[in-house]
Amino acid sequence: MTKTYEFNKLTRIMEEDGSEIREQLILAGLLLMLFERFKKYALDQVDGFFSSQIEFSAGSMIYRRGEKFKKLIKEHGKGEGGQHGNEAFRAALKWFHSLDAITTAELSEIERLYIFRNDIGHELLEIIADDNKHPIKIEDVITTFDIYLKIVRWWVKEIEATTDPDFDQEKYVNAEFDSAESIDTLILREIIKKALLGNMEIVPDPTKKSH
């Protein structure tokens, strides 16, 4: 039998100390968690912006989806073959993209990472054990966090600050929007740092990409 498949990952599973497996499981958990929080934030912000009605249930705000957002979903939510099927999230990101909150490259990255996120949810064993599956990388986690944080900072600068009656021109000019955070991103930043503590490949600040 010709050796066309080397079973490198399976060999490492059976013979090594499991550090690679632990890293993959940590990265999988981080990426899944980040994506769910990112999706919720993006949809909540756009839903709220275009909402026709806000209701309260069990202490939470529930936005009744406005016609403008429904129109955006109909026009821009459908993906191409092989892409994810979350049309509302795609339309929300395209809305952010149309306002220069994120770049075309970042929009494409989220499309790629969403598919990868789905693979992690359904095929994690294959990702860990199959040589033909790409492993989860730290960069996948950091990229997701960075784009999420970029949208948060854009929202604070362009929506919250410009619609706050107490935020005058002087405050706006002097505000440090590049360091703005939400409670969510602050917590996620700490989780990422602590989850990846001791990883030999990580840069000193795990929320910054290396160059």
N, C-alpha and C positions, 0 to 999 in steps of 0.2 A: 504493500500500500504506500503510495507516494505521500510524503509528509507535506501536505499543503496547508495544514492548520496546526499551529504549534501549541495551542492551549496555554499560552503564557499566563493569562489571568487565573485560570483554574490551578495552574501549578503554584502560583503565588498564594492562592487561597489555602492550598493544602500544606504548603511547606514553609511559609513565612509567618511572621508574628502577628499579622492581621492589622498592622498600622495603616496600610493602604485601604483596607476595607473600612476601618473606622473613619478615615478621612472622607471617603466617598459617602458614607452614611451621614456624616456631619454636613457635608456640602449639599447633599440631597435635601436634608431637613431645612437648611437655611434657604435654599432656592425656592422650595415649595412655600415656606412661610413668607418670604419676601414677595413672591408673586401674588399670593392671596391678599396681602396688605396693600400692595401696589394697585391691584385691580379694584379693590374696594375704594381706595382713595380717589383714583381717577374717575370711577363711575359716580361716586358720591358728589364730587365737585361739579362735574358736568351736569348730572341730574339736578343738583341744587340750583345751578346757574340758569337752567332752562325750565325749572319746575313750574307747573301750573298751580300746584297746591302742595302744602306741607302739612303732614299729619303727625301726631305723636302717638306712639304705641309702646307700652312697657318701658317708658322712659327714653325711648329713642325717636329720632326724627325719621319719618318716612316720606320720601319725595314722590309725588305723583308725576310721572314722566311727562314732560311738556311736548307739545307737537313739534317744536323746532328740533329737539333732540331725536324724536322719532323719525323725523325727516332725514336728519344726518345719518342715522343708523340705516335707513332704507337706501340712501345714496352712497354711503361710504363704508358700511359695515361688512359687506360681503367680501370674503377673501378669495384667493386663487386656489387652484388645486393643491392639496397637501397642507394648506395653512389651517390654523385653528378656527373653530366655529363660533367664537365669542364675538358676535357682531357689534354688540353695544360697546365692549371694551375697545375694539378696533376703531369704531367711529369716534369714541372719546379721544383716543390717542391721535387720530388724524385731525381732530379739532385742535388739540394742543399743537400739533405740527403746523397747522395752517396759520397759527399765531406766533410761530417761531419759538415756542417753548422748548421744543426738541428738534433735532436735525433729521434729515432724511435717513442718514446712517443709523441714528439711534432708533428711529421707527422700525427700520429693517432688523436691527438687533433684537428688539422686543418680539417681533414676529418669529425670529429664529428661536429665541429663548422660550417663547410660549410653547412651541412644539416640543422643545427639549424638556420643559417642565412636565408636559403630558407624558412623555416617554418615561420620565422619572417616576411619575405616579403609577404607571401601569407596567413598566418593564425594568424596575430597579435591579432585579436579580441579573438580568441580561447585561445591564450596564456594568455591573460589578464583575461578572464572570465571563462575558463574551468578548473575545479580542476584536470582533468586528464592530462593537459599540464604542462610541467615543466616551471617555470618562468625563465626569463632572469636574470642571476646573474652578479654582478660586476666582478667576477672572469672570466666570459666568455669574457668580454671586455678586461680585463688586460692580459689574456692569449694570445688573438689575437694580441694585441699591442706588448707584449714581444717577441713573435716569429717573428713578422715583424721586430722589432728593432734588434733582433739577426741576422737575415739575412742581414740587412743593414750593421751592424758592421762587419760581416764576409766578405761581399763584399768589403767594404772599405779596410780591412786588406789584404785579399788574392788576390783581383783582381786589385783594383785601385792603392794601394800602390806598388804592385809588378810590375806594368806595367808603372808607372810614372818614366820617366828618371831623374827627379829632386829629387826623393825620394831615397837617398842612404841608405846604410846599417845602418849607425849611426842613421839617422832619423827614419828608420823602427823600430830599437830596442827601441828607446826612445819614440815612438809614443804611445799615450794612446788610443788604439783602443776600449777599453771597454767603453769609454765615447763618441765615435763617434756618430754623428746624421746626418740625412739628413734634408733638409728644411721641408720635409713632416712630419717626425717624431717629429720634434720640434713643429710644429704647432699642430699636433694631440695630443701631450703630454699636451699642454696648454688647448686645447679644453676639453680633458678628465678631467683635474684638475678642470676647471671652471664649467663644466657641472655637476660634482659630488660634488661640494662644498656644505658642510653642511650635506651630507649623513652620518648618524650615524654609518653605518657599514664599512665605508671606512677607510683604513689605512692612516696615514699622507701623504705618497707619493703614489698617486693612480696608479702610474706606476710600483710599486713594489708589489709583492705578499706577503701576510702575511704568517707566518709560525706557 
